Amino acid sequence: MKKTLLTVILATSSLMLMSSVSQVCAQTTAAAVAPAAAPAAKKIAVVDTQRIMKESLAAQDAKRQLEALTDKYRKDVAKQEEELGKKEKELGTQKNVLSADAFEQKRKEFKDQYIAAQHKVQDDREKLDKSLADANNKIQNAVKDIINNLAKQQGIDLVMPLNNTFYTNPSFDITDDVKKQLDAKLPKVTIVVSDSSDKKSGDAKKTSKQDSKKGN
């Protein structure tokens, strides 16, 4: 077990005692006081949270999942761009074939498809970011619980992030202990991409169709 003790001795100040005023003459005598007893030593530890969020099993597992999801996201975007590109070219060839009204209708349909594709790309990106944030929060919460337990077990008074210090004696670093317990407690974390946006989109389409039927 690494030593995590950091002795912090608070400087003691000299105290002056005033003598009481006696009789008619105000005579004062300064009494020297012995230095106050030093407070109990404090235990301080540091944790390299950046290293844990990079090297822990859970963090590495989340990274692998993120890379796979990001690759899928990029492929989906590329596919949508390719499809829109084909439709745009097709629309261009119909300009001199269709009537003005028919072409305008086609152009409007393409514009709506383009806007819908943009919204989907943005929604997918936001869902991916939120899913990653949820996974990171799960890891961070586990780290906090482990640090709290270690502090209680070892009688540590203060635990600081390593990157908030200018210099730290290696003996105060409990990162290895935290990482070891985290790997045992949370070796994996699942990135779940929510489909709430898709449901909202589907509900919106249903509502639009219903409104259209009512109008007819």
Secondary structure as UniProt FT lines:
FT   STRAND          16..18
FT   STRAND          30..32
FT   STRAND          43..47
FT   HELIX           49..55
FT   HELIX           57..93
FT   TURN            94..97
FT   HELIX           100..154
FT   STRAND          158..161
FT   HELIX           162..164
FT   HELIX           170..172
FT   HELIX           175..185
FT   HELIX           196..215
//
